[in-house]
Amino acid sequence: MHKYRIYIDESGDHTLYRTDEPSKRYLGLTGIMVECDYYRETFHPQLEALKQKHFPYNPDDPVIIHRENMINKQGAFWRLRDADKEKSFNEDLLKFLNDQQYIIFSVVIDKENHYKRYGEAARHPYLYSLTALLERYCGKLNFDNNNGDVLAESRGGTEDRQLKLAYDRFI
């Protein structure tokens, strides 16, 4: 039996309102399932080496890979403004992702259609998505006779409390 962890992050908007705005209409939750020993011994050290190669940093102030910062070439990602450095990073990142052992689960909800379909009975989009994601993760763990835990990215004070509540409801 192996122990796994799923690392969860969101993209899009988790709120209940303003679904008529395209930037607020969708919520996506993605989890990456990695065997814990493999993560500690291989995945994490190789990821840190990749970041250190392209974005040298002090270990006390690590580089966090955020899509928005990468796209806008902000923070440590200012180096990507140079086309050759961006190409080199993209090649190394794709090689890293191709070489690792992990499973990705992703759930996307169209909040506007969700509310049109279920009306007042519609579940909160984050809770709905988290439940769907964790059901798939737990199903995979059970199918392979393994166990695991969950680590979701911090989202801020109120959002963290909502996340804990959603997780407790799922359990």
Summary of the structure (lengths in Angstrom):
residues: 171
radius of gyration: 18.1
end to end distance: 21.5
largest distance: 51.9
contacts: 440
relative contact order: 0.20
helix: 57%
strand: 20%
